[in-house]
Amino acid sequence: MELAISTACYFSKLFTEQSFVEVKKLGLTTCEVFLATFYEYESSFAEILKRESRGLKVYSVHALTNQFEPELFNLSPRTRADAERLFDKVVSSGRTLGAKYYTFHGPTRLKKKAYKFDFEKLGERFCQLNERAMAQGVRMAYENVNWTFFSEPDYWANLKRYCPGLNTVLDIKQAMQSRIDYIAFLDVMEGSLANVHICDWDENGRLCMPGRGVFDFKGLFKRLEDIGYGGPVTLEIYADAYKDFSEIKECTDYLLSLYPFTTCGSA
């Protein structure tokens, strides 16, 4: 496994293209690029990112979900078409950056109601989107998020039968916010797992830097090792969790002290 970092860690403190300078100071070689606005989906911006990230491996890209991802599942063909144009731009940016994966949140749970899913229909759409991305050399990786359709393990257990080629991303903080043990997600993701997002939280569920909370990272790393996972473990923290960039270095040093991460991921 390899320790990586998301540029989302610097969101609101640095522009995306500026974050690579700080990432390189950490001694990490791999990152996920968080594209935060429509401007950042453009091919001209992807070229800027490619130049500024030189020396780093961009493993995955991530878009700002609610700008368009839910509308990829809209019943209106015009709405879907607009969303697909943005989807294609994000995938194209991933291709330019050499990314293997597009971290995807998908449809959201906006209404306070019990959701019933047509897994066959959803699976068909996910297959279409994944094939669309793969045509540009990028694969989709579906992440568990507490405010989206994929907020419970059973959702993926049912969906994966209809889109077996789709990969997944485990986000441990999102599992906590869903009030479900991350192990339940990991059990159903085994065999499809492409990335793991990590953060920490205190006894009250407030998010914080790894090493300052209560999460058992050694236990996570052992479980990932036991299932044969060889991809990145990606630090994804929020900007309000720290004051100075030196704290991120302290955090990555802490994580590196817990497990013999390699310098080059194999997933």
Protein Blocks (a to p, Z undefined) as FASTA:
>chain_A
ZZdddfklmgokacfklmmmmmmmnopabdcdddfbfklmpmklmmmmmmmmgoiacfbd
cddfklmmmmmmcfblklmmmmmmmmmmmmmmmmmnopabdcdebjadfbgcdddddfkl
mmmmmmmmmmmmmmnopacdddddfkbmklcfklmmmmmmmmmmbccdddfklmmmnopa
fklmmmmmgopacbdcdddddfkopacdehiambdfklmmmmmmmnopabdcdddddfkl
pfbfklmmmmmmmmmmmpccdfbdfZZ
